[in-house]
Every structure is written in structure tokens, then in C-alpha cells.
Amino acid sequence: MIYLEIGIYLIGCFLFGLGGYYIFPAMIQDWIDIRRFRHMKAELRTAIVNNQPSWEELCQVAKHAMLKKTDLYAIIRGYMTEIIVKKGSDLAKHKDLIQGYIKSYESTEPYEGLKSVQIRLYLERLSREQADKDTLHALAGEISGMERFTELTNRKQRFYTFGGFLVGIIGVLLAVYPLMKSTS
């Protein structure tokens, strides 16, 4: 009987450890990324207000902070939204500069949001061959949307699979424990 209880305890420790092994490091990494993103956002705001750096200089600063160009672009788009929505923003007088940043990003990295490198390379090749740019951007947007949907579906599927595994283990433990208790 004691072996069953030790076995149940070990299985519980294993499941808790497995969850902690995957969940805890991911939470720590997300927390670090959020802090880095917020710090970089404040630094970029100060740089734009005080120094008006070029797009290349902003990219260098983001690279030093280990942020991708897409993260930098998201910050700049957020600043543009803030300028449009809020009156009296300290960035309002730098609206043209921020619009220039957005145009620079879109001209140098038109397909950066796509996760598949091969698709991005094909679209860039078509773009160089003077294909219709509006059609290519619409196609890139659709592909990006499909990638996001697939990623979300895969994430949900992993969650349901792990949850089903845990429910199954708990069910087996709840079924075995009374059987072992009644036979002894």
C-alpha cells in the first residue's frame, strides 16, 4: 500500500516538475522581454524628442537592445497612434519624422512580418521583377494572416493536448487508488 502512495507522489512530482520545466522559464523570459520592450520604448521616445535620429540609428539602438526591426516598427506605429489620438503629446511636433520612419521600414522591409523565409524571398524576388506592388503587399498580408491563424491553432492544440494528458493521468490515479485500497 505504501508503494502505491509513493508512486502517486512521484507521478505528481513528475507532472508538477514537467509543468514547471516548461511554464516557469517561459514566464521568466516573457517578463524579461516585456521589461526590455518597455525600457526600449521609453529610450526611443527620449531619442526622438531630443535628438531626432535617423532610421538607421534607431535600428542600431534596437539591435543593441536585442529587439527585432518588427518590434521597433511596432513601437514607432504606437507612437504614430498616440500622436493621432492624443492632443498635446510631446511627439506631436515630430509627426513627420515618425512618418518617415514608417516609410523607411516599409520600403526596406516590406515583407518582414512573414515568418517563412522562403515566402519572403519569393515575394522580394517578385518585387524586384517589377510586379504589381499593391498586389504583392495584399498577398503578403493574407499569407501573414494565415500564418498567425495557424500559429494560434497550434498553440491551442498544444494546450488541449497537455490538458488532456493531465486529465487522463489524474483519472487513472483516481481509478487505481480506490481499487488498490479495496483489495488490501
QUIGICOR-V521087 format. One record per backbone hydrogen bond with DSSP energy under -1.0 kcal/mol. CO is the residue of the C=O (numbers start at 1). NH is the residue of the N-H. If there is no record, write none. Layout:
co | nh
CO | NH
CO | NH
This chain:
co | nh
1 | 5
2 | 6
3 | 7
4 | 8
5 | 9
6 | 10
7 | 11
8 | 12
9 | 13
10 | 14
11 | 15
12 | 16
13 | 17
14 | 18
15 | 19
16 | 20
17 | 21
18 | 22
19 | 23
23 | 27
24 | 28
25 | 29
26 | 30
27 | 31
28 | 32
29 | 33
30 | 34
31 | 35
32 | 36
33 | 37
34 | 38
35 | 39
36 | 40
37 | 41
38 | 42
39 | 43
40 | 44
41 | 45
42 | 46
43 | 47
44 | 48
45 | 49
46 | 50
47 | 51
47 | 52
54 | 58
55 | 59
56 | 60
57 | 61
58 | 62
59 | 63
60 | 64
61 | 65
62 | 67
63 | 66
68 | 72
69 | 73
70 | 74
71 | 75
72 | 76
73 | 77
74 | 78
75 | 79
76 | 80
77 | 81
78 | 82
79 | 83
80 | 84
81 | 85
82 | 86
89 | 92
91 | 94
92 | 95
94 | 98
95 | 99
96 | 100
97 | 101
98 | 102
99 | 103
100 | 104
101 | 105
102 | 106
103 | 107
104 | 108
105 | 109
109 | 112
111 | 114
116 | 120
117 | 121
118 | 122
119 | 123
120 | 124
121 | 125
122 | 126
123 | 127
124 | 128
125 | 129
126 | 131
127 | 130
132 | 136
133 | 137
134 | 138
135 | 139
136 | 140
137 | 141
138 | 142
139 | 143
140 | 144
141 | 145
142 | 146
143 | 147
144 | 148
145 | 149
146 | 150
147 | 151
148 | 152
149 | 153
150 | 154
151 | 155
152 | 156
153 | 157
154 | 158
155 | 159
156 | 160
157 | 161
158 | 162
159 | 163
160 | 164
161 | 165
162 | 166
163 | 167
164 | 168
165 | 169
166 | 170
167 | 171
168 | 172
169 | 173
170 | 174
171 | 175
172 | 176
173 | 177
176 | 180
177 | 181
178 | 182
179 | 183
